[in-house]
Amino acid sequence: MKHKKYEYSADEGLHFYEFISIGKNGDIRKVVEYSEMNIDGYYNLAFGDFDERKNEINDKVVTNNGDSLKVLATVASTVYAFTGKYPEAKIFATGSTEVRTRLYRMGITNNLVEIQEDFNVFGLKYDNNFEEFIVGEDYIGFLIFRKTNSYGNK
Amino acid sequence: MEINEFNEAKIPLVRINKKLNKFKGKVLFQKKLQQANELIQRSKLPIELGIKESKV
């Protein structure tokens, strides 16, 4: 990714990632999760703030820490890490709110050329059909998976 | 692999934090997962639409 990103760590299975967002509202612990969906081979990408007081995740909070591009670049980097271990995985992502979904779209748009070098990128339209991601289109979700032969696979 | 090759590699080097293993088998974003499953289940996947996957 061309944008700066935070250093992060992961569990041994590379399903969970953690990093610290550093911005105008302080240091905020972020967690990224890839969880198996009902369709075999599909994983849901989700991320949010870890609430230290409640010891739980909040994916609706608007952190407004002034580093959204860096946070998105970090999350995007975990896609490379996750699919490095699970190259057949299909990753679906949708925002917890429309604003968050638009933020995802912005993150994909800003890095689309680079992402498409290695990944197929689809947007889920409001009519429940996927199409190849088009810049400027409104989507309710996104599907990303590696192109065949990427990184020497297959 | 040389250092400069590491830096240029697209697959990032990931530091493993064994403390995160405590999440194994859990779903932290349960509502988000449920929402995602509902969206996917009522949608036509790219393969069903006959959209071909690009190759490198």
Backbone of each chain as ProteinMPNN parsed JSONL, in Angstrom:
{"seq_chain_A": "MKHKKYEYSADEGLHFYEFISIGKNGDIRKVVEYSEMNIDGYYNLAFGDFDERKNEINDKVVTNNGDSLKVLATVASTVYAFTGKYPEAKIFATGSTEVRTRLYRMGITNNLVEIQEDFNVFGLKYDNNFEEFIVGEDYIGFLIFRKTNSYGNK", "coords_chain_A": {"N_chain_A": [[0.823, -1.186, 0.0], [0.42, 2.248, -0.719], [0.064, 4.094, 1.246], [0.985, 5.147, 4.567], [1.242, 2.829, 7.264], [0.2, 1.285, 10.354], [2.235, -0.608, 12.62], [1.537, -3.986, 13.287], [0.287, -6.818, 15.16], [-0.396, -10.363, 15.274], [-2.517, -13.238, 15.934], [-1.515, -16.707, 16.142], [-2.854, -18.109, 14.163], [-3.406, -16.223, 12.334], [-5.896, -14.968, 12.192], [-6.731, -12.928, 13.795], [-5.897, -9.578, 14.407], [-3.989, -6.905, 15.764], [-3.551, -3.47, 16.493], [-2.286, -0.182, 17.323], [-3.949, 2.786, 17.082], [-2.821, 6.006, 16.641], [-3.537, 9.207, 17.427], [-5.281, 12.376, 17.357], [-7.081, 12.04, 19.396], [-5.825, 10.443, 21.135], [-4.281, 7.26, 22.054], [-5.554, 4.432, 20.575], [-6.71, 1.213, 20.794], [-6.955, -1.102, 18.238], [-8.74, -3.752, 16.685], [-8.663, -6.33, 14.3], [-10.582, -8.717, 12.609], [-10.926, -11.886, 11.03], [-13.476, -13.856, 10.26], [-15.011, -17.044, 9.828], [-17.518, -17.546, 7.389], [-20.933, -18.516, 6.534], [-20.756, -19.702, 4.071], [-18.587, -21.934, 2.583], [-15.16, -21.231, 2.646], [-15.433, -18.527, 2.588], [-14.782, -15.502, 4.259], [-15.49, -13.172, 6.816], [-14.504, -9.875, 7.069], [-13.833, -7.803, 9.735], [-13.507, -4.9, 11.736], [-12.645, -2.903, 14.59], [-12.79, -0.777, 17.523], [-11.103, -1.616, 20.515], [-12.542, -1.711, 23.552], [-11.129, -0.804, 26.398], [-12.07, -0.528, 29.006], [-14.54, -1.88, 29.14], [-13.717, -4.233, 28.158], [-14.358, -5.194, 25.603], [-15.283, -5.321, 22.07], [-15.927, -2.589, 19.898], [-17.573, -1.794, 17.069], [-18.928, 0.262, 16.035], [-18.344, 2.703, 16.962], [-17.291, 6.018, 16.294], [-14.226, 6.884, 15.881], [-12.705, 9.052, 15.088], [-10.013, 9.849, 14.982], [-8.345, 11.089, 13.35], [-6.767, 9.666, 11.591], [-7.708, 8.015, 9.578], [-7.054, 7.103, 6.973], [-4.585, 5.902, 7.369], [-5.311, 3.908, 9.149], [-7.045, 2.399, 7.518], [-5.219, 1.585, 5.565], [-3.653, -0.045, 7.099], [-5.459, -2.055, 7.822], [-5.916, -3.021, 5.254], [-3.424, -4.078, 4.739], [-3.466, -6.267, 6.404], [-5.081, -7.905, 4.941], [-3.413, -8.801, 2.935], [-1.662, -10.248, 4.549], [-3.364, -12.176, 5.686], [-4.373, -13.549, 3.412], [-2.003, -14.421, 2.511], [-1.499, -16.582, 4.077], [-3.844, -17.995, 3.757], [-4.555, -18.567, 0.829], [-6.741, -19.197, -0.785], [-8.892, -17.985, 0.272], [-11.928, -16.122, 0.335], [-12.786, -12.877, 0.852], [-15.152, -11.053, 2.571], [-16.56, -7.88, 3.174], [-18.388, -5.522, 5.005], [-19.711, -2.397, 6.05], [-20.525, -1.377, 9.433], [-22.207, 0.681, 9.505], [-23.718, 2.937, 7.102], [-21.976, 5.011, 6.657], [-19.569, 3.912, 7.466], [-19.339, 1.902, 5.583], [-18.991, 3.424, 3.294], [-16.547, 4.458, 3.922], [-14.951, 2.185, 3.734], [-15.219, 1.816, 0.992], [-13.893, 4.067, 0.076], [-11.344, 3.472, 0.967], [-10.723, 1.251, -0.626], [-10.935, 2.421, -3.168], [-8.885, 4.337, -3.103], [-6.668, 2.762, -3.216], [-6.94, 1.136, -5.352], [-5.655, 0.465, -7.836], [-3.273, -0.753, -7.072], [-4.267, -2.811, -5.448], [-5.691, -4.324, -7.305], [-3.703, -5.498, -8.734], [-3.156, -7.867, -7.571], [-5.517, -8.888, -6.579], [-8.94, -9.895, -7.096], [-11.638, -7.694, -7.153], [-14.81, -7.047, -6.0], [-17.971, -5.367, -5.903], [-20.891, -5.296, -3.885], [-24.022, -4.724, -4.98], [-27.038, -2.745, -4.443], [-29.081, -4.21, -5.495], [-28.502, -6.719, -4.82], [-26.676, -8.042, -6.388], [-23.379, -8.885, -7.366], [-20.745, -6.946, -8.771], [-17.849, -6.225, -10.767], [-15.65, -4.101, -9.093], [-16.395, -0.702, -9.323], [-15.178, 2.502, -9.516], [-16.638, 5.091, -7.675], [-19.172, 4.044, -7.623], [-21.976, 3.102, -5.565], [-21.952, 0.805, -2.935], [-23.045, -2.019, -0.933], [-21.487, -3.855, 0.195], [-18.355, -5.651, -0.022], [-16.265, -7.802, -1.927], [-13.344, -9.597, -1.913], [-10.691, -11.328, -3.34], [-7.816, -13.355, -3.99], [-6.157, -13.149, -7.132], [-5.781, -15.772, -9.455], [-2.717, -17.49, -9.55], [-1.429, -15.438, -8.332], [1.267, -14.444, -6.339], [2.501, -16.771, -7.03], [0.82, -18.901, -6.653], [-1.079, -21.795, -7.476]], "CA_chain_A": [[0.0, 0.0, 0.0], [1.23, 3.448, -0.811], [-0.116, 4.889, 2.453], [1.651, 4.65, 5.767], [0.381, 1.966, 8.071], [0.696, 0.971, 11.684], [2.729, -1.96, 12.869], [0.505, -4.771, 13.951], [0.634, -8.196, 15.501], [-1.506, -11.277, 14.984], [-2.482, -14.539, 16.59], [-0.763, -17.678, 15.336], [-3.653, -18.52, 13.011], [-3.572, -15.011, 11.504], [-7.304, -14.578, 12.085], [-6.933, -11.741, 14.62], [-4.785, -8.627, 14.322], [-4.139, -5.806, 16.723], [-2.611, -2.359, 16.366], [-2.657, 1.019, 18.079], [-4.163, 4.024, 16.33], [-2.272, 7.134, 17.407], [-4.068, 10.42, 16.814], [-5.608, 13.543, 18.186], [-7.853, 11.611, 20.575], [-5.013, 9.544, 21.947], [-3.935, 5.937, 21.557], [-6.751, 3.594, 20.578], [-6.398, -0.162, 20.397], [-7.831, -1.597, 17.167], [-8.688, -5.196, 16.43], [-9.178, -6.79, 13.006], [-10.937, -10.134, 12.704], [-11.415, -12.63, 9.872], [-14.24, -14.982, 10.793], [-15.613, -17.906, 8.798], [-18.927, -17.294, 7.106], [-21.725, -19.73, 6.293], [-20.331, -20.31, 2.805], [-17.241, -22.473, 2.725], [-14.097, -20.468, 2.006], [-15.707, -17.102, 2.716], [-14.454, -14.949, 5.584], [-15.934, -11.798, 7.03], [-13.502, -8.974, 7.645], [-14.436, -6.79, 10.603], [-12.549, -4.278, 12.65], [-13.208, -1.888, 15.468], [-11.997, -0.381, 18.685], [-11.18, -2.463, 21.698], [-12.87, -0.899, 24.722], [-10.313, -1.336, 27.5], [-12.842, -0.562, 30.259], [-15.557, -2.934, 29.078], [-13.066, -5.431, 27.648], [-15.112, -5.683, 24.453], [-15.057, -4.639, 20.8], [-16.987, -1.688, 19.431], [-17.334, -1.529, 15.649], [-19.796, 1.367, 15.617], [-17.811, 3.966, 17.461], [-16.557, 6.857, 15.345], [-13.061, 7.265, 16.669], [-12.326, 10.413, 14.683], [-8.664, 10.052, 15.513], [-7.579, 11.823, 12.342], [-5.805, 8.79, 10.904], [-8.517, 6.962, 8.943], [-6.335, 6.517, 5.84], [-3.547, 5.019, 7.907], [-6.008, 2.743, 9.707], [-7.496, 1.586, 6.39], [-4.04, 0.97, 4.944], [-3.225, -1.122, 8.007], [-6.422, -3.151, 7.644], [-5.643, -3.593, 3.93], [-2.209, -4.884, 4.851], [-3.811, -7.562, 7.008], [-5.646, -8.744, 3.872], [-2.248, -9.463, 2.331], [-1.147, -11.224, 5.508], [-4.326, -13.28, 5.833], [-4.414, -14.353, 2.186], [-0.706, -15.071, 2.379], [-1.625, -17.886, 4.744], [-5.03, -18.676, 3.223], [-4.659, -17.967, -0.519], [-8.036, -19.475, -1.427], [-9.957, -17.299, 1.023], [-12.684, -15.015, -0.236], [-13.01, -11.982, 1.988], [-16.296, -10.152, 2.418], [-16.564, -6.804, 4.177], [-19.441, -4.509, 4.932], [-19.602, -1.512, 7.199], [-21.598, -1.469, 10.423], [-23.104, 1.775, 9.151], [-23.469, 3.37, 5.718], [-20.771, 5.852, 6.671], [-18.419, 3.013, 7.549], [-19.229, 1.219, 4.283], [-18.385, 4.394, 2.359], [-15.133, 4.543, 4.3], [-14.317, 1.013, 3.102], [-15.158, 2.08, -0.446], [-12.825, 5.044, -0.117], [-10.067, 2.776, 1.141], [-10.474, 0.438, -1.826], [-10.72, 3.337, -4.293], [-7.572, 4.98, -2.988], [-5.591, 1.784, -3.44], [-7.494, 0.151, -6.286], [-4.692, 0.009, -8.845], [-2.35, -1.687, -6.424], [-5.015, -3.987, -4.994], [-6.082, -5.139, -8.46], [-2.555, -6.25, -9.243], [-3.121, -9.184, -6.934], [-6.829, -9.34, -6.099], [-10.215, -9.561, -7.73], [-12.408, -6.845, -6.241], [-16.205, -6.923, -6.404], [-18.865, -4.615, -5.032], [-22.251, -5.831, -3.791], [-24.943, -3.626, -5.258], [-28.283, -2.765, -3.675], [-29.98, -5.227, -6.037], [-27.951, -8.0, -4.352], [-25.758, -8.634, -7.359], [-22.007, -8.386, -7.347], [-20.131, -6.541, -10.035], [-16.468, -5.802, -10.572], [-15.662, -2.806, -8.398], [-16.324, 0.493, -10.16], [-14.947, 3.704, -8.706], [-17.757, 6.037, -7.648], [-20.436, 3.336, -7.416], [-22.358, 2.839, -4.183], [-22.075, -0.625, -2.656], [-23.37, -2.352, 0.451], [-20.465, -4.77, 0.668], [-17.226, -5.838, -0.941], [-15.705, -9.147, -1.938], [-11.969, -9.517, -2.399], [-9.927, -12.57, -3.245], [-6.607, -13.341, -4.808], [-6.161, -13.631, -8.502], [-5.049, -17.017, -9.651], [-1.295, -17.34, -9.831], [-0.826, -14.385, -7.54], [2.294, -14.947, -5.43], [2.975, -18.079, -7.431], [-0.112, -19.968, -6.31], [-1.749, -22.553, -8.549]], "C_chain_A": [[0.866, 1.248, 0.0], [1.12, 4.316, 0.44], [0.651, 4.276, 3.618], [0.688, 3.767, 6.538], [1.03, 1.711, 9.43], [1.309, -0.428, 11.722], [1.634, -2.728, 13.588], [1.025, -6.154, 14.291], [-0.605, -9.056, 15.282], [-1.401, -12.526, 15.841], [-1.793, -15.532, 15.644], [-1.538, -18.147, 14.105], [-3.867, -17.419, 12.001], [-5.039, -14.682, 11.226], [-7.588, -13.276, 12.841], [-5.677, -10.867, 14.584], [-5.063, -7.481, 15.289], [-3.113, -4.729, 16.418], [-3.136, -1.167, 17.151], [-2.764, 2.2, 17.132], [-3.692, 5.184, 17.211], [-2.726, 8.428, 16.728], [-4.472, 11.46, 17.828], [-6.427, 13.186, 19.432], [-7.11, 10.584, 21.42], [-4.705, 8.223, 21.27], [-5.152, 5.022, 21.681], [-6.409, 2.225, 20.012], [-7.431, -0.646, 19.376], [-7.649, -3.098, 16.995], [-9.33, -5.494, 15.077], [-9.442, -8.286, 13.118], [-11.376, -10.687, 11.348], [-12.16, -13.851, 10.412], [-14.929, -15.742, 9.667], [-17.088, -17.596, 8.635], [-19.646, -18.61, 6.827], [-21.349, -20.438, 4.996], [-18.865, -20.703, 2.934], [-16.22, -21.6, 1.979], [-14.284, -18.964, 2.074], [-15.432, -16.653, 4.158], [-14.956, -13.508, 5.671], [-14.812, -10.998, 7.693], [-14.239, -7.933, 8.491], [-13.338, -6.157, 11.439], [-13.23, -3.18, 13.455], [-12.284, -1.59, 16.623], [-12.171, -1.392, 19.81], [-11.403, -1.552, 22.902], [-12.177, -1.494, 25.951], [-11.125, -1.464, 28.799], [-13.847, -1.708, 30.275], [-14.984, -4.27, 28.625], [-13.857, -6.047, 26.499], [-14.833, -4.812, 23.228], [-16.231, -3.727, 20.479], [-16.698, -1.343, 17.971], [-18.235, -0.404, 15.133], [-19.255, 2.727, 16.023], [-17.084, 4.709, 16.337], [-15.38, 7.455, 16.115], [-12.636, 8.696, 16.377], [-10.94, 10.772, 15.212], [-7.748, 10.728, 14.489], [-6.605, 10.985, 11.547], [-6.514, 7.701, 10.102], [-7.797, 6.31, 7.763], [-5.271, 5.531, 6.311], [-4.165, 3.749, 8.492], [-6.457, 1.813, 8.577], [-6.33, 0.885, 5.697], [-3.535, -0.194, 5.797], [-4.148, -2.331, 7.86], [-6.176, -3.841, 6.297], [-4.406, -4.482, 3.972], [-2.502, -6.246, 5.468], [-4.462, -8.492, 5.985], [-4.521, -9.503, 3.174], [-1.72, -10.558, 3.26], [-2.06, -12.445, 5.581], [-4.329, -14.177, 4.595], [-3.046, -14.941, 1.851], [-0.739, -16.457, 2.99], [-2.776, -18.703, 4.157], [-5.324, -18.135, 1.814], [-5.991, -18.197, -1.217], [-9.178, -18.687, -0.793], [-10.618, -16.201, 0.199], [-13.139, -14.138, 0.926], [-14.154, -11.026, 1.682], [-16.231, -9.103, 3.524], [-17.743, -5.891, 3.929], [-19.333, -3.652, 6.186], [-20.751, -1.71, 8.169], [-22.609, -0.352, 10.214], [-22.814, 2.156, 7.692], [-22.207, 4.216, 5.632], [-19.527, 4.977, 6.666], [-18.225, 2.277, 6.224], [-18.594, 2.153, 3.247], [-16.897, 4.57, 2.659], [-14.354, 3.375, 3.694], [-14.139, 1.275, 1.607], [-14.033, 3.057, -0.762], [-11.455, 4.366, -0.01], [-9.715, 1.934, -0.068], [-10.141, 1.35, -3.005], [-9.311, 3.928, -4.268], [-6.415, 4.049, -3.315], [-5.933, 0.791, -4.538], [-6.461, -0.405, -7.264], [-3.765, -1.051, -8.255], [-3.07, -2.962, -5.996], [-5.305, -4.913, -6.166], [-4.906, -5.843, -9.122], [-2.608, -7.693, -8.743], [-4.495, -9.753, -6.586], [-7.94, -9.024, -7.094], [-11.018, -8.762, -6.719], [-13.816, -6.677, -6.799], [-16.967, -6.061, -5.409], [-20.241, -5.26, -5.05], [-23.228, -4.67, -3.924], [-26.23, -3.781, -4.437], [-29.285, -3.772, -4.232], [-29.47, -6.637, -5.73], [-27.136, -8.751, -5.402], [-24.362, -8.048, -7.17], [-21.619, -7.899, -8.736], [-18.668, -6.208, -9.743], [-16.468, -4.369, -10.076], [-15.481, -1.659, -9.389], [-16.175, 1.707, -9.249], [-16.16, 4.626, -8.822], [-19.11, 5.377, -7.451], [-20.698, 3.136, -5.924], [-22.529, 1.34, -3.975], [-22.448, -0.839, -1.19], [-22.37, -3.348, 1.028], [-19.408, -4.984, -0.401], [-16.687, -7.26, -0.803], [-14.334, -9.083, -2.599], [-11.319, -10.889, -2.279], [-8.794, -12.543, -4.254], [-6.853, -13.79, -6.235], [-5.359, -14.925, -8.575], [-3.613, -16.695, -10.058], [-0.64, -16.198, -9.091], [0.133, -15.016, -6.533], [2.712, -16.378, -5.78], [2.048, -19.218, -7.056], [-0.73, -20.556, -7.573], [-0.893, -22.682, -9.797]], "O_chain_A": [[1.915, 1.292, 0.642], [1.97, 5.174, 0.678], [0.927, 3.077, 3.654], [-0.528, 3.942, 6.47], [2.232, 1.896, 9.618], [0.936, -1.308, 10.946], [0.897, -2.169, 14.401], [2.055, -6.6, 13.783], [-1.714, -8.546, 15.125], [-0.348, -12.833, 16.398], [-1.528, -15.215, 14.484], [-0.932, -18.541, 13.109], [-4.441, -17.645, 10.935], [-5.378, -14.178, 10.155], [-8.576, -12.599, 12.558], [-4.555, -11.355, 14.713], [-6.211, -7.144, 15.582], [-1.954, -5.023, 16.123], [-4.287, -1.151, 17.586], [-1.797, 2.57, 16.466], [-4.107, 5.322, 18.361], [-2.343, 8.708, 15.592], [-4.065, 11.429, 18.989], [-6.457, 13.944, 20.401], [-7.685, 9.942, 22.299], [-4.852, 8.088, 20.056], [-5.709, 4.861, 22.767], [-5.89, 2.1, 18.903], [-8.635, -0.6, 19.63], [-6.55, -3.633, 17.142], [-10.399, -4.977, 14.753], [-8.623, -9.03, 13.657], [-12.111, -10.029, 10.61], [-11.546, -14.769, 10.957], [-15.371, -15.153, 8.68], [-17.813, -17.41, 9.612], [-19.043, -19.682, 6.877], [-21.595, -21.634, 4.841], [-18.022, -19.904, 3.34], [-16.415, -21.278, 0.807], [-13.404, -18.205, 1.667], [-15.794, -17.324, 5.124], [-14.853, -12.737, 4.716], [-14.259, -11.388, 8.722], [-15.156, -7.267, 8.01], [-12.36, -6.811, 11.8], [-14.246, -2.616, 13.05], [-11.157, -2.079, 16.694], [-13.252, -1.943, 20.016], [-10.553, -0.724, 23.229], [-12.578, -2.536, 26.469], [-10.904, -2.381, 29.59], [-13.993, -2.413, 31.274], [-15.651, -5.303, 28.69], [-14.011, -7.266, 26.424], [-14.242, -3.736, 23.321], [-17.384, -4.057, 20.756], [-15.704, -0.683, 17.667], [-18.292, -0.153, 13.929], [-19.659, 3.761, 15.492], [-16.362, 4.11, 15.541], [-15.531, 8.399, 16.89], [-12.261, 9.451, 17.275], [-10.725, 11.833, 15.798], [-6.553, 10.915, 14.721], [-5.709, 11.524, 10.897], [-5.994, 6.594, 9.958], [-7.91, 5.1, 7.565], [-5.087, 4.465, 5.724], [-3.617, 2.656, 8.349], [-6.277, 0.598, 8.656], [-6.446, -0.272, 5.291], [-3.053, -1.198, 5.274], [-3.694, -3.473, 7.785], [-6.22, -5.068, 6.196], [-4.356, -5.519, 3.312], [-1.881, -7.249, 5.115], [-4.41, -9.714, 6.13], [-4.652, -10.686, 2.862], [-1.377, -11.653, 2.814], [-1.603, -13.587, 5.544], [-4.292, -15.402, 4.705], [-2.933, -15.84, 1.018], [-0.1, -17.386, 2.498], [-2.705, -19.929, 4.067], [-6.243, -17.335, 1.636], [-6.335, -17.467, -2.146], [-10.307, -18.727, -1.281], [-9.959, -15.459, -0.529], [-13.792, -14.606, 1.858], [-14.138, -10.297, 0.69], [-15.888, -9.409, 4.666], [-18.053, -5.537, 2.792], [-18.918, -4.124, 7.245], [-21.829, -2.158, 7.778], [-23.74, -0.433, 10.693], [-21.8, 1.751, 7.123], [-21.463, 4.144, 4.653], [-18.558, 5.255, 5.96], [-17.095, 2.052, 5.791], [-17.771, 1.731, 2.434], [-16.094, 4.802, 1.755], [-13.239, 3.55, 3.203], [-13.086, 1.007, 1.029], [-13.312, 2.892, -1.745], [-10.54, 4.647, -0.784], [-8.56, 1.895, -0.493], [-9.193, 1.097, -3.748], [-8.639, 4.004, -5.297], [-5.318, 4.496, -3.649], [-5.306, -0.262, -4.653], [-6.404, -1.614, -7.489], [-3.514, -2.094, -8.858], [-2.545, -4.063, -6.162], [-5.185, -6.133, -6.048], [-5.104, -6.699, -9.985], [-2.156, -8.615, -9.421], [-4.629, -10.949, -6.327], [-7.89, -8.035, -7.824], [-11.069, -9.126, -5.544], [-13.995, -6.223, -7.929], [-16.646, -6.032, -4.221], [-20.707, -5.717, -6.094], [-23.256, -3.76, -3.096], [-26.467, -4.819, -3.82], [-30.231, -4.153, -3.541], [-29.941, -7.619, -6.304], [-26.941, -9.962, -5.298], [-24.2, -6.868, -6.855], [-22.119, -8.396, -9.745], [-18.302, -5.941, -8.598], [-17.205, -3.525, -10.587], [-14.542, -1.647, -10.185], [-16.963, 1.902, -8.323], [-16.644, 4.905, -9.919], [-20.092, 6.053, -7.146], [-19.768, 3.015, -5.127], [-23.192, 0.679, -4.774], [-22.21, 0.011, -0.333], [-22.409, -3.647, 2.222], [-19.56, -4.546, -1.541], [-16.659, -7.834, 0.286], [-14.191, -8.573, -3.711], [-11.395, -11.53, -1.231], [-8.823, -11.802, -5.236], [-7.65, -14.69, -6.499], [-4.39, -15.124, -7.843], [-3.349, -15.754, -10.807], [0.569, -15.999, -9.201], [-0.195, -16.042, -5.937], [3.217, -17.108, -4.927], [2.439, -20.383, -7.13], [-0.874, -19.883, -8.593], [-1.321, -23.29, -10.779]]}, "seq_chain_B": "MEINEFNEAKIPLVRINKKLNKFKGKVLFQKKLQQANELIQRSKLPIELGIKESKV", "coords_chain_B": {"N_chain_B": [[16.506, -14.609, 2.283], [17.146, -11.257, 1.347], [17.409, -8.11, 3.18], [16.37, -5.907, 1.742], [14.689, -7.216, 0.008], [12.799, -8.213, 1.751], [11.59, -5.824, 2.509], [10.389, -5.066, 0.158], [8.563, -6.998, -0.276], [5.231, -8.017, -0.882], [3.616, -9.457, 0.781], [3.215, -8.907, 4.071], [5.534, -8.969, 6.814], [4.579, -10.508, 9.715], [4.217, -9.89, 13.082], [3.943, -12.219, 15.592], [1.643, -12.425, 18.195], [1.151, -14.065, 20.948], [-0.719, -13.644, 22.877], [-2.989, -12.964, 21.601], [-4.022, -15.328, 20.832], [-5.99, -16.055, 22.524], [-8.383, -15.35, 21.467], [-9.046, -17.265, 19.684], [-11.391, -19.305, 18.052], [-13.462, -17.748, 18.841], [-15.99, -15.293, 18.075], [-15.661, -12.05, 17.537], [-16.999, -9.952, 16.409], [-19.918, -10.409, 16.315], [-22.505, -9.508, 15.483], [-21.858, -8.213, 13.125], [-20.884, -10.307, 11.606], [-23.204, -11.823, 11.359], [-24.781, -10.048, 9.918], [-23.262, -9.903, 7.576], [-23.444, -12.551, 6.665], [-26.172, -12.668, 6.107], [-26.37, -10.812, 4.021], [-24.755, -11.998, 2.046], [-26.086, -14.401, 1.644], [-28.457, -13.699, 0.394], [-27.603, -12.747, -1.944], [-26.373, -12.881, -5.342], [-23.585, -14.626, -6.077], [-20.399, -13.727, -7.573], [-19.552, -15.861, -9.22], [-21.92, -17.129, -9.773], [-23.097, -15.275, -11.311], [-21.706, -15.465, -13.538], [-19.413, -14.041, -13.813], [-16.143, -13.806, -14.697], [-13.148, -14.719, -13.011], [-10.312, -12.684, -12.725], [-6.98, -13.231, -13.868], [-3.544, -13.236, -12.861]], "CA_chain_B": [[16.002, -13.385, 1.652], [17.848, -10.061, 1.791], [16.561, -7.118, 3.855], [15.606, -5.097, 0.783], [13.627, -8.064, -0.541], [11.743, -8.217, 2.767], [10.89, -4.549, 2.462], [9.605, -4.955, -1.07], [7.594, -8.081, -0.351], [3.856, -7.556, -0.675], [3.078, -10.115, 1.965], [3.951, -8.306, 5.185], [6.006, -9.797, 7.911], [3.634, -10.303, 10.808], [4.698, -10.264, 14.407], [2.947, -13.046, 16.278], [1.382, -12.088, 19.593], [0.43, -15.245, 21.455], [-1.854, -13.214, 23.715], [-4.187, -12.902, 20.748], [-4.559, -16.685, 20.647], [-7.162, -16.214, 23.398], [-9.585, -15.108, 20.659], [-9.276, -18.397, 18.79], [-12.688, -19.959, 18.219], [-14.486, -16.769, 19.213], [-16.386, -14.303, 17.071], [-15.683, -10.772, 18.253], [-17.975, -9.061, 15.768], [-21.011, -11.345, 16.05], [-23.575, -8.875, 14.696], [-21.314, -7.926, 11.804], [-20.843, -11.593, 10.907], [-24.597, -12.166, 11.044], [-25.184, -9.134, 8.843], [-22.536, -10.308, 6.368], [-24.039, -13.806, 6.192], [-27.482, -12.357, 5.507], [-26.136, -10.15, 2.732], [-24.208, -12.967, 1.086], [-27.077, -15.445, 1.347], [-29.493, -13.236, -0.532], [-26.969, -12.186, -3.141], [-25.817, -13.804, -6.325], [-22.132, -14.505, -6.034], [-19.833, -13.476, -8.899], [-19.486, -17.077, -10.036], [-23.291, -17.412, -10.207], [-23.422, -14.28, -12.331], [-20.889, -15.751, -14.707], [-18.283, -13.114, -13.897], [-14.901, -14.574, -14.641], [-12.089, -14.181, -12.169], [-9.11, -12.272, -13.449], [-5.738, -13.913, -13.494], [-2.351, -12.392, -12.944]], "C_chain_B": [[16.741, -12.177, 2.229], [16.862, -9.062, 2.414], [15.724, -6.331, 2.854], [14.487, -5.908, 0.135], [12.46, -8.154, 0.44], [10.907, -6.946, 2.654], [9.989, -4.426, 1.251], [8.525, -6.024, -1.175], [6.191, -7.558, -0.081], [3.222, -8.219, 0.547], [3.87, -9.609, 3.162], [4.466, -9.339, 6.165], [5.123, -9.494, 9.11], [4.253, -10.77, 12.117], [3.596, -11.044, 15.109], [2.865, -12.639, 17.747], [0.517, -13.207, 20.167], [-0.742, -14.876, 22.359], [-3.153, -13.182, 22.899], [-4.777, -14.288, 20.486], [-5.804, -16.919, 21.505], [-8.472, -16.009, 22.618], [-9.952, -16.305, 19.79], [-10.617, -19.081, 19.09], [-13.798, -19.014, 18.61], [-14.83, -15.89, 18.011], [-16.557, -12.974, 17.811], [-16.762, -9.84, 17.703], [-19.18, -9.906, 15.33], [-22.096, -10.73, 15.164], [-23.12, -8.608, 13.265], [-21.274, -9.216, 10.966], [-22.243, -12.008, 10.469], [-25.092, -11.323, 9.865], [-24.54, -9.555, 7.521], [-23.124, -11.59, 5.788], [-25.391, -13.565, 5.517], [-27.318, -11.723, 4.127], [-25.673, -11.136, 1.671], [-25.268, -13.979, 0.673], [-28.137, -14.979, 0.358], [-28.9, -12.661, -1.818], [-26.579, -13.293, -4.116], [-24.312, -13.575, -6.36], [-21.587, -14.303, -7.446], [-19.833, -14.709, -9.797], [-20.868, -17.443, -10.571], [-23.727, -16.452, -11.311], [-22.591, -14.481, -13.598], [-19.74, -14.781, -14.892], [-17.011, -13.924, -13.739], [-13.886, -13.889, -13.741], [-10.89, -13.807, -13.038], [-7.915, -13.081, -12.973], [-4.575, -12.964, -13.638], [-1.592, -12.686, -14.203]], "O_chain_B": [[16.94, -12.08, 3.44], [15.652, -9.151, 2.206], [14.532, -6.107, 3.066], [13.456, -5.353, -0.244], [11.295, -8.17, 0.041], [9.678, -6.989, 2.698], [8.952, -3.765, 1.302], [7.67, -5.964, -2.058], [5.982, -6.757, 0.831], [2.406, -7.62, 1.247], [5.072, -9.856, 3.257], [3.908, -10.425, 6.318], [4.945, -8.33, 9.472], [4.742, -11.894, 12.234], [2.459, -10.583, 15.206], [3.876, -12.526, 18.44], [-0.684, -13.284, 19.907], [-1.643, -15.683, 22.583], [-4.25, -13.348, 23.431], [-5.893, -14.409, 19.981], [-6.574, -17.848, 21.261], [-9.537, -16.442, 23.059], [-11.044, -16.354, 19.224], [-10.925, -19.391, 20.241], [-14.956, -19.421, 18.704], [-14.054, -15.769, 17.064], [-17.481, -12.804, 18.607], [-17.356, -9.049, 18.436], [-19.427, -10.09, 14.138], [-22.551, -11.358, 14.207], [-23.891, -8.756, 12.317], [-21.59, -9.207, 9.776], [-22.442, -12.483, 9.35], [-25.734, -11.828, 8.944], [-25.193, -9.561, 6.478], [-23.287, -11.711, 4.574], [-25.709, -14.174, 4.495], [-28.038, -12.059, 3.187], [-26.147, -11.107, 0.535], [-25.348, -14.369, -0.492], [-28.653, -15.775, -0.426], [-29.625, -12.15, -2.671], [-26.472, -14.465, -3.756], [-23.838, -12.473, -6.637], [-22.247, -14.672, -8.417], [-20.086, -14.608, -10.997], [-20.994, -17.992, -11.665], [-24.594, -16.762, -12.127], [-22.751, -13.768, -14.589], [-19.156, -14.692, -15.973], [-16.836, -14.641, -12.754], [-13.775, -12.664, -13.709], [-10.518, -14.532, -13.96], [-7.859, -13.544, -11.834], [-4.609, -12.018, -14.424], [-0.553, -12.074, -14.454]]}, "name": "protein", "num_of_chains": 2, "seq": "MKHKKYEYSADEGLHFYEFISIGKNGDIRKVVEYSEMNIDGYYNLAFGDFDERKNEINDKVVTNNGDSLKVLATVASTVYAFTGKYPEAKIFATGSTEVRTRLYRMGITNNLVEIQEDFNVFGLKYDNNFEEFIVGEDYIGFLIFRKTNSYGNKMEINEFNEAKIPLVRINKKLNKFKGKVLFQKKLQQANELIQRSKLPIELGIKESKV"}
